[in-house]
Amino acid sequence: MARTRREQAEWRRERLLDAALRTFAGKGVDGASVKDIAEAAGVTPGLLYRYFESKEALVETLLAERGFLPRLRELLAADHQERPATEVLTELLGAFDRLLADNADLVAVFFGATQARAALAELVGEGRRLIAGFLAARVAAGELRPHDTATAATTLFAAVAIGRRTGSPVDVAGLVDLLFPHGR
């Protein structure tokens, strides 16, 4: 249990997010109510509203904090200049695939978040921009052939996400090789 008020508040916030994730996965985002989430967390709806202004805010927080973007930012922040782009992409997509496999509840929220479409689109857009930027830098360095980097980024992540969602995981190394045979 947390010792300071700040630690206790953070602990409670994380428990509320855990309860929201379980509830959304079980009832769907649209089918779950704030009351359902509060009951799952063992708190009153009023306390939940002290941490999150709405159910949509809970969805947005789950996707932003527990989704792939924090890991993607971390992976792309590392210096990859010494490694081939195809190797880095395979690592990124593999991490994304593992995140999807290990977080079925989060995937259900991601695909069922109709009430938070704007936030979802923003998160997907940021992920696409990060990967497209990485690809554009590798094109500029002459490592990859010129191509539409935004479309390539979308294709990479969509293929992995749809494969995982449908129970037909994609061979990420094969996907990268298909789109970027021998780099150039």
N, C-alpha and C positions, 0 to 999 in steps of 0.2 A: 504494500500500500504506500502511496506517496506521502511524503513528510510535510512539505510546504503547501500552502494554498495553491500556488501556481502548479506544482507537481500534481496535486489532487485534481485540479481543474483539467489539466492535460490528460490525466488518467481517465477521468470521467468522459471527456470528449472522445477519446479513443474507444471507450466502451460503447458510447452512443453510435459511433461509426460502425463498430462491429455488429451491433444490434440492427442497425439500418441495413447493412449488407446482407445479413441473414434473412431479414424480413423481406427485402426486395427480391432476393433470390427465391424465397419460398412463395411469395404472393405476386411477384411482379412489381415493377415500379408503380404502374398505374393502379394496381389492386391494393397496394399497401397504404395504410393511413399513418399519420403522425401518431395517432393513438396506438396503433399496432406496434410501431417502432418503440414508443415509450414503454409499453408493456413488456416488450422483449428485453429492454434494457433495465427494467425494474424501477423506472422513474415516472414522474408525472409528465404529461405533455408540456406543461409550463416550464419545467426544467430543461427539456429538450430545446424549447424555443429560446432559452438563454444562450445556447451554444450555436444554434442554427435557426435562421429566420424562417425557413420553410423546408418542405420536403425536397423541393428542387435544389435548395442550397446543400442539403445532405447528399443528393446525387452528384452534384457538381464537385463537392469536396471529395467524395469517394473516388470519382474518376480522376481528379487532379492529383490527389495525394497517393492513391494506391494503384493507379494505372501505370502504364509503361513510360509515360513522359519523364518522370524523375530519373528512371534508369537510362532512358535514351539520352537525356542531357548529360548524364554522368559518363556514359560510354563515348559520346562524341566530344566531350571536353578533354578526354585523354589524347595524348599526342599519337596520331596514327600515321605520321608521315613516313615512317620506316616500314610500314606494313602495307601489302597490296590492298587496294580498295575492295576487291572481291572477298578477301579474308575478313576485313572489317565488317562488310555487309553480312556475310554469313554469320559472324558472331552476333551482330545486332539482331538479325532475324531469328537466330536461335534463341537469344535471350527473350525476345518477344514471344516466340512460340512457347517457351517454358513458362513464362508469366501467364499466358492464356491457359496452359495445361494445369498449372498449379492453383489457379484462381477462378474456378468455374463460376463461383458466385459473382465475382466481379465481371466476368464475361456476360453473364445473364443480365446484369445491370446495364452494361455497356450497350447491349443489343436491345434492351427493353426500355431505355431511357427516353421515352417520347416526350415527357414533360420537361426535359432539359436539353432539347435538340440544339439550341443555340450554343450552350456550353460544350456539348458533345462535338459539334462542328468546329468550334474553336480549338478544342484539344486535338482533334484529328488534323486540323489545318496546321497546327504548330508542329506536330510530328512530321507531317509531309514536308513542311518548310525546312525543318532540321535535316532531314535525309536529303532533300533536293539540294540544299546548300552544300552538304558533304559531297554529293555527286558532282555538283557544278565546280567545286574546288578541284576535284580529281580530273574533271574534263579540262579545266584551265591549266592544270599541271601536265597535261598530255598523257595521263595514265589511262583515261577512259575515252572512248570515241564520243564525239558530240552527240547529244540526244536531248529529248525533252525530259529534264530531270524531275519535274513535278509529276509527270505521268509515270515515270519509272518508280518514284517513291510510292505513289498511290498503288501501283500494281504490286510491288513487293509486299507491302503491309496488308493489302486487301486479300491477296492470295493466301497468306499465312492465317489471317483472321477467319476467312471463310472456310479454309481447310480444317482449322481447329473447331470451329462452330458446327460443321457438318460431320465431324468425326473422321475426317480424312486428312490427317496432318500432311503438310507439304514437306518434301525434301528440300530444306532451305538451301543447301549447297547446290543442288540441281537447279533450283529456281534462279539463284544468282548467276550460275553458269549459263543458263538459258538466255537471260537478259544481257549478260556481259561476258560473252565467250572470250576467253583469253585477254580480258581487260579492254583491248582495243579492237 
